[in-house]
């Protein structure tokens, strides 16, 4: 069985009711966000759900001179000088 619902593709080797398949997709999307692929394995009374989520871009945040920043483009000249003069430690 293969079903696409709410942008997620569900595959299952055995036939399951369509409403049950949709419920699995809704459950995973509520719990984990953007789910793109779901693989259902039925084992007697138990069901294993293997899923993949869509990657989400993130911005790296660093602590520089007491400020949490992603980039230095909004620093004024004094802060830029402070950042370039700081001691960078290594292991």
C-alpha positions as CSV (number, residue, x, y, z in Angstrom):
1,X,0.0,0.0,0.0
2,X,1.2,3.5,-0.8
3,X,-0.6,6.7,0.2
4,X,0.2,10.4,-0.1
5,X,-1.5,12.6,2.5
6,X,-0.6,16.1,3.7
7,X,2.6,16.1,1.8
8,X,3.8,12.8,3.3
9,X,4.1,9.5,1.5
10,X,3.2,6.4,3.5
11,X,4.2,2.9,2.5
12,X,3.2,-0.4,4.0
13,X,3.8,-4.0,2.9
14,X,0.4,-5.1,4.2
15,X,-3.0,-3.5,3.5
16,X,-4.2,-1.2,6.2
17,X,-7.4,0.9,6.2
18,X,-6.9,4.4,4.6
19,X,-8.2,6.1,7.7
20,X,-5.6,4.3,9.8
21,X,-2.8,5.3,7.5
22,X,-4.0,9.0,7.5
23,X,-4.1,8.8,11.3
24,X,-0.5,7.7,11.5
25,X,0.6,10.6,9.3
26,X,-1.4,13.1,11.3
27,X,0.0,11.7,14.6
28,X,3.6,12.0,13.3
29,X,3.1,15.5,11.9
30,X,1.6,16.7,15.2
31,X,4.4,15.2,17.2
32,X,7.4,15.8,15.0
33,X,6.5,18.6,12.5
34,X,7.1,18.3,8.8
35,X,7.1,14.5,8.0
36,X,7.9,13.6,4.4
37,X,8.0,9.8,4.4
38,X,6.5,7.1,6.6
39,X,7.1,3.4,6.5
40,X,4.7,1.2,8.4
41,X,5.6,-2.3,9.5
42,X,2.7,-4.3,11.0
43,X,3.8,-7.0,13.5
44,X,0.8,-8.7,14.9
45,X,-0.9,-6.3,17.2
46,X,2.0,-3.9,17.1
47,X,2.9,-1.3,14.5
48,X,6.4,0.2,13.9
49,X,6.5,3.6,12.3
50,X,9.8,4.6,10.6
51,X,9.6,8.2,9.4
52,X,11.8,11.0,7.8
53,X,11.3,14.7,8.5
54,X,12.1,17.6,6.1
55,X,15.3,19.3,6.9
56,X,14.9,22.8,8.3
57,X,17.5,25.5,7.8
58,X,19.0,27.1,10.9
59,X,21.3,30.0,11.7
60,X,24.3,29.4,13.8
61,X,24.3,31.5,16.9
62,X,27.6,32.3,18.7
63,X,28.4,34.2,21.9
64,X,30.9,36.9,20.9
65,X,32.0,39.6,23.4
66,X,28.9,39.0,25.6
67,X,26.3,39.0,22.8
68,X,24.5,36.2,21.0
69,X,24.9,36.9,17.3
70,X,24.6,35.0,14.1
71,X,26.7,37.4,12.0
72,X,28.8,40.5,12.7
73,X,27.2,42.7,10.1
74,X,25.2,44.7,12.7
75,X,28.2,45.4,14.9
76,X,29.4,49.0,15.0
77,X,33.1,49.9,14.5
78,X,33.9,49.6,18.2
79,X,32.3,46.1,18.6
80,X,34.1,45.0,15.4
81,X,37.4,46.1,16.9
82,X,36.6,44.4,20.2
83,X,35.8,41.1,18.3
84,X,39.1,41.3,16.2
85,X,41.2,42.0,19.4
86,X,39.8,39.2,21.5
87,X,41.9,36.1,22.4
88,X,40.7,33.0,20.6
89,X,41.4,29.9,22.6
90,X,42.0,26.5,21.0
91,X,42.4,23.0,22.4
